[in-house]
């Protein structure tokens, strides 16, 4: 573990501070890109975001949320994203169980293109 932590912190000249800042900036950019593409509102201010962000997905008659389902129950949209686009991303329900969310995270290996590809796939499926 210590070697992995040292390695990751050494990938950018500014060390862990730069890694964290880069990841946060990318999470915010990915969140904005997805919200704009899907025409949804931001659920919280940017000050509350670290390197992960979630937004509500628009309702879809193609992928309705079944009654009495739980946050990580069967999810045909998740399955279609993986099957048709080879995208693996969490799609939990909001705490009330009424709205499907998409949760993205940013890490050193992610790029803006990852979020663009996700937005295109979601638009095609929804």
Backbone atoms as SQL, in Angstrom:
CREATE TABLE atoms (id INTEGER PRIMARY KEY, chain TEXT, resi INTEGER, resn TEXT, atom TEXT, x REAL, y REAL, z REAL);
INSERT INTO atoms VALUES
  (1, 'A', 1, 'UNK', 'N', 0.800, -1.189, 0.000),
  (2, 'A', 1, 'UNK', 'CA', 0.000, 0.000, 0.000),
  (3, 'A', 1, 'UNK', 'C', 0.852, 1.267, 0.000),
  (4, 'A', 2, 'UNK', 'N', 1.856, 1.354, 0.851),
  (5, 'A', 2, 'UNK', 'CA', 2.646, 2.590, 0.850),
  (6, 'A', 2, 'UNK', 'C', 3.231, 2.909, -0.529),
  (7, 'A', 3, 'UNK', 'N', 3.656, 1.889, -1.252),
  (8, 'A', 3, 'UNK', 'CA', 4.220, 2.126, -2.586),
  (9, 'A', 3, 'UNK', 'C', 3.153, 2.621, -3.553),
  (10, 'A', 4, 'UNK', 'N', 1.955, 2.076, -3.467),
  (11, 'A', 4, 'UNK', 'CA', 0.855, 2.519, -4.339),
  (12, 'A', 4, 'UNK', 'C', 0.492, 3.972, -4.042),
  (13, 'A', 5, 'UNK', 'N', 0.459, 4.330, -2.784),
  (14, 'A', 5, 'UNK', 'CA', 0.155, 5.713, -2.395),
  (15, 'A', 5, 'UNK', 'C', 1.249, 6.650, -2.900),
  (16, 'A', 6, 'UNK', 'N', 2.502, 6.268, -2.742),
  (17, 'A', 6, 'UNK', 'CA', 3.620, 7.082, -3.234),
  (18, 'A', 6, 'UNK', 'C', 3.552, 7.233, -4.741),
  (19, 'A', 7, 'UNK', 'N', 3.277, 6.130, -5.441),
  (20, 'A', 7, 'UNK', 'CA', 3.213, 6.149, -6.897),
  (21, 'A', 7, 'UNK', 'C', 2.131, 7.107, -7.383),
  (22, 'A', 8, 'UNK', 'N', 0.928, 6.956, -6.861),
  (23, 'A', 8, 'UNK', 'CA', -0.183, 7.792, -7.306),
  (24, 'A', 8, 'UNK', 'C', 0.098, 9.266, -7.017),
  (25, 'A', 9, 'UNK', 'N', 0.636, 9.562, -5.849),
  (26, 'A', 9, 'UNK', 'CA', 0.971, 10.941, -5.510),
  (27, 'A', 9, 'UNK', 'C', 2.094, 11.514, -6.347),
  (28, 'A', 10, 'UNK', 'N', 2.887, 10.654, -6.974),
  (29, 'A', 10, 'UNK', 'CA', 3.997, 11.115, -7.805),
  (30, 'A', 10, 'UNK', 'C', 3.646, 11.261, -9.280),
  (31, 'A', 11, 'UNK', 'N', 2.412, 11.004, -9.641),
  (32, 'A', 11, 'UNK', 'CA', 2.034, 11.081, -11.056),
  (33, 'A', 11, 'UNK', 'C', 1.928, 12.506, -11.585),
  (34, 'A', 12, 'UNK', 'N', 1.700, 13.463, -10.713),
  (35, 'A', 12, 'UNK', 'CA', 1.631, 14.867, -11.121),
  (36, 'A', 12, 'UNK', 'C', 2.673, 15.654, -10.339),
  (37, 'A', 13, 'UNK', 'N', 3.224, 16.718, -10.924),
  (38, 'A', 13, 'UNK', 'CA', 4.300, 17.465, -10.270),
  (39, 'A', 13, 'UNK', 'C', 3.913, 18.024, -8.898),
  (40, 'A', 14, 'UNK', 'N', 2.653, 18.385, -8.721),
  (41, 'A', 14, 'UNK', 'CA', 2.208, 18.955, -7.448),
  (42, 'A', 14, 'UNK', 'C', 1.833, 17.924, -6.405),
  (43, 'A', 15, 'UNK', 'N', 2.088, 16.648, -6.695),
  (44, 'A', 15, 'UNK', 'CA', 1.807, 15.590, -5.728),
  (45, 'A', 15, 'UNK', 'C', 0.321, 15.413, -5.469),
  (46, 'A', 16, 'UNK', 'N', 0.016, 14.953, -4.263),
  (47, 'A', 16, 'UNK', 'CA', -1.366, 14.652, -3.907),
  (48, 'A', 16, 'UNK', 'C', -2.273, 15.875, -3.971),
  (49, 'A', 17, 'UNK', 'N', -1.759, 17.056, -3.654),
  (50, 'A', 17, 'UNK', 'CA', -2.595, 18.261, -3.742),
  (51, 'A', 17, 'UNK', 'C', -3.072, 18.468, -5.178),
  (52, 'A', 18, 'UNK', 'N', -2.168, 18.275, -6.135),
  (53, 'A', 18, 'UNK', 'CA', -2.547, 18.446, -7.539),
  (54, 'A', 18, 'UNK', 'C', -3.473, 17.319, -8.001),
  (55, 'A', 19, 'UNK', 'N', -3.239, 16.109, -7.547),
  (56, 'A', 19, 'UNK', 'CA', -4.119, 14.986, -7.902),
  (57, 'A', 19, 'UNK', 'C', -5.537, 15.270, -7.415),
  (58, 'A', 20, 'UNK', 'N', -5.679, 15.684, -6.156),
  (59, 'A', 20, 'UNK', 'CA', -7.007, 15.979, -5.599),
  (60, 'A', 20, 'UNK', 'C', -7.671, 17.135, -6.345),
  (61, 'A', 21, 'UNK', 'N', -6.923, 18.193, -6.627),
  (62, 'A', 21, 'UNK', 'CA', -7.480, 19.357, -7.331),
  (63, 'A', 21, 'UNK', 'C', -7.906, 18.976, -8.746),
  (64, 'A', 22, 'UNK', 'N', -7.091, 18.194, -9.426),
  (65, 'A', 22, 'UNK', 'CA', -7.422, 17.748, -10.778),
  (66, 'A', 22, 'UNK', 'C', -8.669, 16.887, -10.773),
  (67, 'A', 23, 'UNK', 'N', -8.752, 15.949, -9.824),
  (68, 'A', 23, 'UNK', 'CA', -9.912, 15.065, -9.755),
  (69, 'A', 23, 'UNK', 'C', -11.185, 15.839, -9.450),
  (70, 'A', 24, 'UNK', 'N', -11.117, 16.793, -8.552),
  (71, 'A', 24, 'UNK', 'CA', -12.297, 17.597, -8.223),
  (72, 'A', 24, 'UNK', 'C', -12.737, 18.412, -9.430),
  (73, 'A', 25, 'UNK', 'N', -11.785, 19.051, -10.107),
  (74, 'A', 25, 'UNK', 'CA', -12.119, 19.843, -11.293),
  (75, 'A', 25, 'UNK', 'C', -12.767, 18.964, -12.358),
  (76, 'A', 26, 'UNK', 'N', -12.259, 17.762, -12.529),
  (77, 'A', 26, 'UNK', 'CA', -12.820, 16.855, -13.530),
  (78, 'A', 26, 'UNK', 'C', -14.208, 16.370, -13.123),
  (79, 'A', 27, 'UNK', 'N', -14.425, 16.092, -11.840),
  (80, 'A', 27, 'UNK', 'CA', -15.755, 15.688, -11.369),
  (81, 'A', 27, 'UNK', 'C', -16.769, 16.808, -11.607),
  (82, 'A', 28, 'UNK', 'N', -16.368, 18.041, -11.354),
  (83, 'A', 28, 'UNK', 'CA', -17.260, 19.177, -11.601),
  (84, 'A', 28, 'UNK', 'C', -17.544, 19.340, -13.093),
  (85, 'A', 29, 'UNK', 'N', -16.516, 19.172, -13.913),
  (86, 'A', 29, 'UNK', 'CA', -16.697, 19.274, -15.364),
  (87, 'A', 29, 'UNK', 'C', -17.601, 18.157, -15.874),
  (88, 'A', 30, 'UNK', 'N', -17.383, 16.939, -15.389),
  (89, 'A', 30, 'UNK', 'CA', -18.220, 15.813, -15.797),
  (90, 'A', 30, 'UNK', 'C', -19.659, 16.004, -15.371),
  (91, 'A', 31, 'UNK', 'N', -19.855, 16.503, -14.161),
  (92, 'A', 31, 'UNK', 'CA', -21.209, 16.766, -13.654),
  (93, 'A', 31, 'UNK', 'C', -21.912, 17.803, -14.524),
  (94, 'A', 32, 'UNK', 'N', -21.219, 18.883, -14.847),
  (95, 'A', 32, 'UNK', 'CA', -21.804, 19.943, -15.685),
  (96, 'A', 32, 'UNK', 'C', -22.127, 19.413, -17.084),
  (97, 'A', 33, 'UNK', 'N', -21.202, 18.666, -17.648),
  (98, 'A', 33, 'UNK', 'CA', -21.399, 18.109, -18.987),
  (99, 'A', 33, 'UNK', 'C', -22.642, 17.207, -19.019),
  (100, 'A', 34, 'UNK', 'N', -22.774, 16.324, -18.039),
  (101, 'A', 34, 'UNK', 'CA', -23.922, 15.414, -17.981),
  (102, 'A', 34, 'UNK', 'C', -25.220, 16.180, -17.742),
  (103, 'A', 35, 'UNK', 'N', -25.208, 17.117, -16.806),
  (104, 'A', 35, 'UNK', 'CA', -26.421, 17.886, -16.513),
  (105, 'A', 35, 'UNK', 'C', -26.877, 18.674, -17.728),
  (106, 'A', 36, 'UNK', 'N', -25.941, 19.293, -18.428),
  (107, 'A', 36, 'UNK', 'CA', -26.302, 20.044, -19.635),
  (108, 'A', 36, 'UNK', 'C', -26.865, 19.122, -20.708),
  (109, 'A', 37, 'UNK', 'N', -26.206, 17.999, -20.945),
  (110, 'A', 37, 'UNK', 'CA', -26.648, 17.074, -21.984),
  (111, 'A', 37, 'UNK', 'C', -28.028, 16.510, -21.672),
  (112, 'A', 38, 'UNK', 'N', -28.269, 16.207, -20.403),
  (113, 'A', 38, 'UNK', 'CA', -29.539, 15.581, -20.003),
  (114, 'A', 38, 'UNK', 'C', -30.598, 16.607, -19.613),
  (115, 'A', 39, 'UNK', 'N', -30.213, 17.882, -19.606),
  (116, 'A', 39, 'UNK', 'CA', -31.114, 18.977, -19.260),
  (117, 'A', 39, 'UNK', 'C', -31.733, 18.796, -17.874),
  (118, 'A', 40, 'UNK', 'N', -30.852, 18.561, -16.901),
  (119, 'A', 40, 'UNK', 'CA', -31.296, 18.431, -15.513),
  (120, 'A', 40, 'UNK', 'C', -30.578, 19.454, -14.648),
  (121, 'A', 41, 'UNK', 'N', -31.148, 19.723, -13.503),
  (122, 'A', 41, 'UNK', 'CA', -30.581, 20.691, -12.565),
  (123, 'A', 41, 'UNK', 'C', -29.490, 20.058, -11.709),
  (124, 'A', 42, 'UNK', 'N', -28.615, 20.892, -11.202),
  (125, 'A', 42, 'UNK', 'CA', -27.602, 20.449, -10.254),
  (126, 'A', 42, 'UNK', 'C', -28.279, 20.232, -8.905),
  (127, 'A', 43, 'UNK', 'N', -28.012, 19.116, -8.247),
  (128, 'A', 43, 'UNK', 'CA', -28.679, 18.856, -6.966),
  (129, 'A', 43, 'UNK', 'C', -28.040, 19.547, -5.768),
  (130, 'A', 44, 'UNK', 'N', -26.828, 20.066, -5.940),
  (131, 'A', 44, 'UNK', 'CA', -26.156, 20.719, -4.818),
  (132, 'A', 44, 'UNK', 'C', -25.111, 21.684, -5.373),
  (133, 'A', 45, 'UNK', 'N', -24.656, 22.608, -4.530),
  (134, 'A', 45, 'UNK', 'CA', -23.631, 23.548, -4.989),
  (135, 'A', 45, 'UNK', 'C', -22.279, 22.867, -5.191),
  (136, 'A', 46, 'UNK', 'N', -21.458, 23.469, -6.026),
  (137, 'A', 46, 'UNK', 'CA', -20.132, 22.930, -6.334),
  (138, 'A', 46, 'UNK', 'C', -19.272, 22.781, -5.084),
  (139, 'A', 47, 'UNK', 'N', -19.502, 23.618, -4.084),
  (140, 'A', 47, 'UNK', 'CA', -18.709, 23.555, -2.852),
  (141, 'A', 47, 'UNK', 'C', -18.871, 22.221, -2.127),
  (142, 'A', 48, 'UNK', 'N', -19.922, 21.490, -2.434),
  (143, 'A', 48, 'UNK', 'CA', -20.180, 20.204, -1.770),
  (144, 'A', 48, 'UNK', 'C', -19.557, 19.023, -2.514),
  (145, 'A', 49, 'UNK', 'N', -18.875, 19.289, -3.620),
  (146, 'A', 49, 'UNK', 'CA', -18.341, 18.222, -4.473),
  (147, 'A', 49, 'UNK', 'C', -16.850, 18.021, -4.201),
  (148, 'A', 50, 'UNK', 'N', -16.473, 16.769, -4.079),
  (149, 'A', 50, 'UNK', 'CA', -15.065, 16.391, -4.010),
  (150, 'A', 50, 'UNK', 'C', -14.682, 15.787, -5.342),
  (151, 'A', 51, 'UNK', 'N', -14.416, 14.495, -5.367),
  (152, 'A', 51, 'UNK', 'CA', -14.060, 13.837, -6.628),
  (153, 'A', 51, 'UNK', 'C', -15.185, 12.927, -7.128),
  (154, 'A', 52, 'UNK', 'N', -16.372, 13.016, -6.496),
  (155, 'A', 52, 'UNK', 'CA', -17.551, 12.276, -6.953),
  (156, 'A', 52, 'UNK', 'C', -18.721, 13.236, -7.023),
  (157, 'A', 53, 'UNK', 'N', -19.620, 12.963, -7.968),
  (158, 'A', 53, 'UNK', 'CA', -20.808, 13.794, -8.117),
  (159, 'A', 53, 'UNK', 'C', -21.946, 12.936, -8.636),
  (160, 'A', 54, 'UNK', 'N', -23.155, 13.306, -8.260),
  (161, 'A', 54, 'UNK', 'CA', -24.338, 12.590, -8.739),
  (162, 'A', 54, 'UNK', 'C', -25.356, 13.603, -9.239),
  (163, 'A', 55, 'UNK', 'N', -26.073, 13.213, -10.269),
  (164, 'A', 55, 'UNK', 'CA', -27.188, 14.021, -10.762),
  (165, 'A', 55, 'UNK', 'C', -28.363, 13.085, -11.023),
  (166, 'A', 56, 'UNK', 'N', -29.552, 13.653, -10.980),
  (167, 'A', 56, 'UNK', 'CA', -30.756, 12.890, -11.267),
  (168, 'A', 56, 'UNK', 'C', -30.870, 12.684, -12.773),
  (169, 'A', 57, 'UNK', 'N', -31.303, 11.502, -13.164),
  (170, 'A', 57, 'UNK', 'CA', -31.571, 11.239, -14.568),
  (171, 'A', 57, 'UNK', 'C', -33.009, 11.614, -14.877),
  (172, 'A', 58, 'UNK', 'N', -33.277, 12.068, -16.086),
  (173, 'A', 58, 'UNK', 'CA', -34.674, 12.332, -16.437),
  (174, 'A', 58, 'UNK', 'C', -35.459, 11.022, -16.465),
  (175, 'A', 59, 'UNK', 'N', -36.746, 11.115, -16.172),
  (176, 'A', 59, 'UNK', 'CA', -37.600, 9.928, -16.210),
  (177, 'A', 59, 'UNK', 'C', -37.600, 9.358, -17.626),
  (178, 'A', 60, 'UNK', 'N', -37.700, 8.042, -17.716),
  (179, 'A', 60, 'UNK', 'CA', -37.672, 7.378, -19.015),
  (180, 'A', 60, 'UNK', 'C', -38.748, 6.312, -19.064),
  (181, 'A', 61, 'UNK', 'N', -39.611, 6.396, -20.071),
  (182, 'A', 61, 'UNK', 'CA', -40.631, 5.350, -20.222),
  (183, 'A', 61, 'UNK', 'C', -39.982, 4.040, -20.650),
  (184, 'A', 62, 'UNK', 'N', -38.824, 4.117, -21.242),
  (185, 'A', 62, 'UNK', 'CA', -38.108, 2.914, -21.663),
  (186, 'A', 62, 'UNK', 'C', -37.504, 2.173, -20.472),
  (187, 'A', 63, 'UNK', 'N', -37.138, 2.925, -19.433),
  (188, 'A', 63, 'UNK', 'CA', -36.525, 2.342, -18.239),
  (189, 'A', 63, 'UNK', 'C', -37.232, 2.860, -16.983),
  (190, 'A', 64, 'UNK', 'N', -38.498, 2.487, -16.791),
  (191, 'A', 64, 'UNK', 'CA', -39.212, 2.960, -15.597),
  (192, 'A', 64, 'UNK', 'C', -38.643, 2.326, -14.335),
  (193, 'A', 65, 'UNK', 'N', -38.871, 2.986, -13.227),
  (194, 'A', 65, 'UNK', 'CA', -38.435, 2.454, -11.928),
  (195, 'A', 65, 'UNK', 'C', -39.586, 1.623, -11.374),
  (196, 'A', 66, 'UNK', 'N', -39.364, 0.333, -11.175),
  (197, 'A', 66, 'UNK', 'CA', -40.450, -0.506, -10.660),
  (198, 'A', 66, 'UNK', 'C', -40.829, -0.132, -9.231),
  (199, 'A', 67, 'UNK', 'N', -42.083, -0.373, -8.885),
  (200, 'A', 67, 'UNK', 'CA', -42.544, -0.161, -7.513),
  (201, 'A', 67, 'UNK', 'C', -41.755, -1.057, -6.564),
  (202, 'A', 68, 'UNK', 'N', -41.548, -0.576, -5.358),
  (203, 'A', 68, 'UNK', 'CA', -40.907, -1.356, -4.288),
  (204, 'A', 68, 'UNK', 'C', -39.520, -1.873, -4.647),
  (205, 'A', 69, 'UNK', 'N', -38.810, -1.154, -5.506),
  (206, 'A', 69, 'UNK', 'CA', -37.437, -1.536, -5.797),
  (207, 'A', 69, 'UNK', 'C', -36.523, -0.835, -4.801),
  (208, 'A', 70, 'UNK', 'N', -35.328, -1.314, -4.630),
  (209, 'A', 70, 'UNK', 'CA', -34.397, -0.648, -3.716),
  (210, 'A', 70, 'UNK', 'C', -33.238, -0.069, -4.511),
  (211, 'A', 71, 'UNK', 'N', -32.436, 0.739, -3.859),
  (212, 'A', 71, 'UNK', 'CA', -31.413, 1.552, -4.510),
  (213, 'A', 71, 'UNK', 'C', -30.513, 0.776, -5.456),
  (214, 'A', 72, 'UNK', 'N', -30.135, -0.429, -5.092),
  (215, 'A', 72, 'UNK', 'CA', -29.219, -1.181, -5.939),
  (216, 'A', 72, 'UNK', 'C', -29.855, -2.479, -6.413),
  (217, 'A', 73, 'UNK', 'N', -31.178, -2.442, -6.619),
  (218, 'A', 73, 'UNK', 'CA', -31.896, -3.609, -7.142),
  (219, 'A', 73, 'UNK', 'C', -31.661, -3.760, -8.640),
  (220, 'A', 74, 'UNK', 'N', -32.383, -4.665, -9.289),
  (221, 'A', 74, 'UNK', 'CA', -32.240, -4.860, -10.733),
  (222, 'A', 74, 'UNK', 'C', -32.391, -3.534, -11.473),
  (223, 'A', 75, 'UNK', 'N', -31.555, -3.341, -12.467),
  (224, 'A', 75, 'UNK', 'CA', -31.546, -2.061, -13.158),
  (225, 'A', 75, 'UNK', 'C', -31.285, -2.278, -14.646),
  (226, 'A', 76, 'UNK', 'N', -32.345, -2.335, -15.453),
  (227, 'A', 76, 'UNK', 'CA', -32.174, -2.550, -16.896),
  (228, 'A', 76, 'UNK', 'C', -31.355, -1.455, -17.591),
  (229, 'A', 77, 'UNK', 'N', -31.416, -0.213, -17.106),
  (230, 'A', 77, 'UNK', 'CA', -30.613, 0.856, -17.707),
  (231, 'A', 77, 'UNK', 'C', -29.127, 0.586, -17.489),
  (232, 'A', 78, 'UNK', 'N', -28.767, 0.196, -16.284),
  (233, 'A', 78, 'UNK', 'CA', -27.374, -0.160, -15.991),
  (234, 'A', 78, 'UNK', 'C', -26.928, -1.286, -16.916),
  (235, 'A', 79, 'UNK', 'N', -27.768, -2.302, -17.058),
  (236, 'A', 79, 'UNK', 'CA', -27.432, -3.439, -17.918),
  (237, 'A', 79, 'UNK', 'C', -27.257, -3.010, -19.367),
  (238, 'A', 80, 'UNK', 'N', -28.134, -2.115, -19.852),
  (239, 'A', 80, 'UNK', 'CA', -28.040, -1.647, -21.240),
  (240, 'A', 80, 'UNK', 'C', -26.790, -0.806, -21.459),
  (241, 'A', 81, 'UNK', 'N', -26.434, 0.025, -20.491),
  (242, 'A', 81, 'UNK', 'CA', -25.204, 0.814, -20.616),
  (243, 'A', 81, 'UNK', 'C', -23.992, -0.092, -20.790),
  (244, 'A', 82, 'UNK', 'N', -23.952, -1.160, -19.998),
  (245, 'A', 82, 'UNK', 'CA', -22.817, -2.065, -20.108),
  (246, 'A', 82, 'UNK', 'C', -22.885, -2.898, -21.386),
  (247, 'A', 83, 'UNK', 'N', -24.036, -3.454, -21.672),
  (248, 'A', 83, 'UNK', 'CA', -24.189, -4.329, -22.839),
  (249, 'A', 83, 'UNK', 'C', -23.935, -3.569, -24.148),
  (250, 'A', 84, 'UNK', 'N', -24.544, -2.406, -24.287),
  (251, 'A', 84, 'UNK', 'CA', -24.504, -1.680, -25.559),
  (252, 'A', 84, 'UNK', 'C', -23.319, -0.734, -25.697),
  (253, 'A', 85, 'UNK', 'N', -22.779, -0.271, -24.570),
  (254, 'A', 85, 'UNK', 'CA', -21.737, 0.761, -24.630),
  (255, 'A', 85, 'UNK', 'C', -20.488, 0.428, -23.820),
  (256, 'A', 86, 'UNK', 'N', -20.507, -0.692, -23.122),
  (257, 'A', 86, 'UNK', 'CA', -19.386, -1.110, -22.269),
  (258, 'A', 86, 'UNK', 'C', -19.023, -0.042, -21.246),
  (259, 'A', 87, 'UNK', 'N', -20.064, 0.580, -20.694),
  (260, 'A', 87, 'UNK', 'CA', -19.892, 1.591, -19.654),
  (261, 'A', 87, 'UNK', 'C', -20.411, 1.022, -18.348),
  (262, 'A', 88, 'UNK', 'N', -19.585, 1.099, -17.328),
  (263, 'A', 88, 'UNK', 'CA', -19.944, 0.650, -15.982),
  (264, 'A', 88, 'UNK', 'C', -19.973, 1.880, -15.091),
  (265, 'A', 89, 'UNK', 'N', -21.168, 2.224, -14.596),
  (266, 'A', 89, 'UNK', 'CA', -21.328, 3.397, -13.743),
  (267, 'A', 89, 'UNK', 'C', -22.483, 3.125, -12.776),
  (268, 'A', 90, 'UNK', 'N', -22.358, 3.545, -11.523),
  (269, 'A', 90, 'UNK', 'CA', -23.458, 3.343, -10.583),
  (270, 'A', 90, 'UNK', 'C', -24.681, 4.186, -10.959),
  (271, 'A', 91, 'UNK', 'N', -25.856, 3.575, -10.877),
  (272, 'A', 91, 'UNK', 'CA', -27.120, 4.256, -11.164),
  (273, 'A', 91, 'UNK', 'C', -28.103, 4.001, -10.018),
  (274, 'A', 92, 'UNK', 'N', -27.776, 4.465, -8.818),
  (275, 'A', 92, 'UNK', 'CA', -28.659, 4.204, -7.671),
  (276, 'A', 92, 'UNK', 'C', -29.927, 5.046, -7.735),
  (277, 'A', 93, 'UNK', 'N', -30.886, 4.684, -6.908),
  (278, 'A', 93, 'UNK', 'CA', -32.077, 5.501, -6.724),
  (279, 'A', 93, 'UNK', 'C', -31.796, 6.572, -5.682),
  (280, 'A', 94, 'UNK', 'N', -32.548, 7.670, -5.760),
  (281, 'A', 94, 'UNK', 'CA', -32.465, 8.674, -4.704),
  (282, 'A', 94, 'UNK', 'C', -33.020, 8.058, -3.418),
  (283, 'A', 95, 'UNK', 'N', -32.793, 8.680, -2.274),
  (284, 'A', 95, 'UNK', 'CA', -33.245, 8.086, -1.005),
  (285, 'A', 95, 'UNK', 'C', -34.741, 7.789, -0.955),
  (286, 'A', 96, 'UNK', 'N', -35.558, 8.532, -1.680),
  (287, 'A', 96, 'UNK', 'CA', -37.004, 8.288, -1.681),
  (288, 'A', 96, 'UNK', 'C', -37.389, 7.142, -2.624),
  (289, 'A', 97, 'UNK', 'N', -36.441, 6.677, -3.442),
  (290, 'A', 97, 'UNK', 'CA', -36.723, 5.592, -4.367),
  (291, 'A', 97, 'UNK', 'C', -37.545, 5.980, -5.575),
  (292, 'A', 98, 'UNK', 'N', -37.557, 7.282, -5.903),
  (293, 'A', 98, 'UNK', 'CA', -38.400, 7.772, -6.999),
  (294, 'A', 98, 'UNK', 'C', -37.622, 8.180, -8.245),
  (295, 'A', 99, 'UNK', 'N', -36.344, 8.495, -8.076),
  (296, 'A', 99, 'UNK', 'CA', -35.547, 9.034, -9.185),
  (297, 'A', 99, 'UNK', 'C', -34.254, 8.255, -9.317),
  (298, 'A', 100, 'UNK', 'N', -33.916, 7.869, -10.533),
  (299, 'A', 100, 'UNK', 'CA', -32.646, 7.206, -10.807),
  (300, 'A', 100, 'UNK', 'C', -31.574, 8.281, -10.895),
  (301, 'A', 101, 'UNK', 'N', -30.431, 8.030, -10.303),
  (302, 'A', 101, 'UNK', 'CA', -29.297, 8.947, -10.320),
  (303, 'A', 101, 'UNK', 'C', -28.168, 8.322, -11.144),
  (304, 'A', 102, 'UNK', 'N', -27.256, 9.156, -11.594),
  (305, 'A', 102, 'UNK', 'CA', -25.994, 8.665, -12.141),
  (306, 'A', 102, 'UNK', 'C', -24.900, 9.273, -11.273),
  (307, 'A', 103, 'UNK', 'N', -24.003, 8.413, -10.784),
  (308, 'A', 103, 'UNK', 'CA', -22.913, 8.876, -9.931),
  (309, 'A', 103, 'UNK', 'C', -21.599, 8.677, -10.661),
  (310, 'A', 104, 'UNK', 'N', -20.899, 9.771, -10.866),
  (311, 'A', 104, 'UNK', 'CA', -19.598, 9.698, -11.528),
  (312, 'A', 104, 'UNK', 'C', -18.513, 10.046, -10.525),
  (313, 'A', 105, 'UNK', 'N', -17.367, 9.496, -10.748),
  (314, 'A', 105, 'UNK', 'CA', -16.203, 9.837, -9.935),
  (315, 'A', 105, 'UNK', 'C', -15.051, 10.142, -10.884),
  (316, 'A', 106, 'UNK', 'N', -14.100, 10.886, -10.377),
  (317, 'A', 106, 'UNK', 'CA', -12.949, 11.270, -11.184),
  (318, 'A', 106, 'UNK', 'C', -11.687, 10.760, -10.514),
  (319, 'A', 107, 'UNK', 'N', -10.834, 10.186, -11.324),
  (320, 'A', 107, 'UNK', 'CA', -9.540, 9.715, -10.857),
  (321, 'A', 107, 'UNK', 'C', -8.517, 10.050, -11.937),
  (322, 'A', 108, 'UNK', 'N', -7.291, 9.907, -11.637),
  (323, 'A', 108, 'UNK', 'CA', -6.200, 10.324, -12.506),
  (324, 'A', 108, 'UNK', 'C', -6.308, 9.724, -13.917),
  (325, 'A', 109, 'UNK', 'N', -6.912, 8.561, -14.039),
  (326, 'A', 109, 'UNK', 'CA', -7.026, 7.887, -15.340),
  (327, 'A', 109, 'UNK', 'C', -8.249, 8.314, -16.124),
  (328, 'A', 110, 'UNK', 'N', -9.133, 9.138, -15.558),
  (329, 'A', 110, 'UNK', 'CA', -10.317, 9.596, -16.276),
  (330, 'A', 110, 'UNK', 'C', -10.009, 10.837, -17.099),
  (331, 'A', 111, 'UNK', 'N', -10.812, 11.016, -18.156),
  (332, 'A', 111, 'UNK', 'CA', -10.704, 12.204, -19.009),
  (333, 'A', 111, 'UNK', 'C', -12.100, 12.752, -19.271),
  (334, 'A', 112, 'UNK', 'N', -12.151, 13.956, -19.783),
  (335, 'A', 112, 'UNK', 'CA', -13.438, 14.559, -20.179),
  (336, 'A', 112, 'UNK', 'C', -14.163, 13.646, -21.164),
  (337, 'A', 113, 'UNK', 'N', -13.405, 13.003, -22.030),
  (338, 'A', 113, 'UNK', 'CA', -14.006, 12.113, -23.021),
  (339, 'A', 113, 'UNK', 'C', -14.821, 10.983, -22.395),
  (340, 'A', 114, 'UNK', 'N', -14.436, 10.527, -21.206),
  (341, 'A', 114, 'UNK', 'CA', -15.211, 9.486, -20.522),
  (342, 'A', 114, 'UNK', 'C', -16.619, 9.975, -20.213),
  (343, 'A', 115, 'UNK', 'N', -16.749, 11.216, -19.768),
  (344, 'A', 115, 'UNK', 'CA', -18.049, 11.772, -19.414),
  (345, 'A', 115, 'UNK', 'C', -18.848, 12.126, -20.669),
  (346, 'A', 116, 'UNK', 'N', -18.154, 12.552, -21.718),
  (347, 'A', 116, 'UNK', 'CA', -18.834, 12.811, -22.995),
  (348, 'A', 116, 'UNK', 'C', -19.437, 11.511, -23.539),
  (349, 'A', 117, 'UNK', 'N', -18.666, 10.440, -23.466),
  (350, 'A', 117, 'UNK', 'CA', -19.147, 9.142, -23.930),
  (351, 'A', 117, 'UNK', 'C', -20.343, 8.667, -23.103),
  (352, 'A', 118, 'UNK', 'N', -20.286, 8.857, -21.796),
  (353, 'A', 118, 'UNK', 'CA', -21.395, 8.504, -20.915),
  (354, 'A', 118, 'UNK', 'C', -22.632, 9.320, -21.270),
  (355, 'A', 119, 'UNK', 'N', -22.479, 10.622, -21.475),
  (356, 'A', 119, 'UNK', 'CA', -23.626, 11.474, -21.831),
  (357, 'A', 119, 'UNK', 'C', -24.253, 11.016, -23.138),
  (358, 'A', 120, 'UNK', 'N', -23.445, 10.714, -24.139),
  (359, 'A', 120, 'UNK', 'CA', -23.968, 10.245, -25.426),
  (360, 'A', 120, 'UNK', 'C', -24.726, 8.927, -25.258),
  (361, 'A', 121, 'UNK', 'N', -24.176, 8.027, -24.466),
  (362, 'A', 121, 'UNK', 'CA', -24.824, 6.724, -24.251),
  (363, 'A', 121, 'UNK', 'C', -26.141, 6.900, -23.520),
  (364, 'A', 122, 'UNK', 'N', -26.166, 7.740, -22.483),
  (365, 'A', 122, 'UNK', 'CA', -27.411, 7.955, -21.751),
  (366, 'A', 122, 'UNK', 'C', -28.464, 8.591, -22.641),
  (367, 'A', 123, 'UNK', 'N', -28.062, 9.556, -23.450),
  (368, 'A', 123, 'UNK', 'CA', -29.026, 10.189, -24.364),
  (369, 'A', 123, 'UNK', 'C', -29.581, 9.174, -25.363),
  (370, 'A', 124, 'UNK', 'N', -28.734, 8.301, -25.856),
  (371, 'A', 124, 'UNK', 'CA', -29.187, 7.290, -26.814),
  (372, 'A', 124, 'UNK', 'C', -30.162, 6.307, -26.161),
  (373, 'A', 125, 'UNK', 'N', -29.922, 5.970, -24.908),
  (374, 'A', 125, 'UNK', 'CA', -30.772, 4.977, -24.233),
  (375, 'A', 125, 'UNK', 'C', -32.045, 5.588, -23.663),
  (376, 'A', 126, 'UNK', 'N', -31.960, 6.789, -23.135),
  (377, 'A', 126, 'UNK', 'CA', -33.129, 7.390, -22.505),
  (378, 'A', 126, 'UNK', 'C', -34.054, 8.015, -23.528);
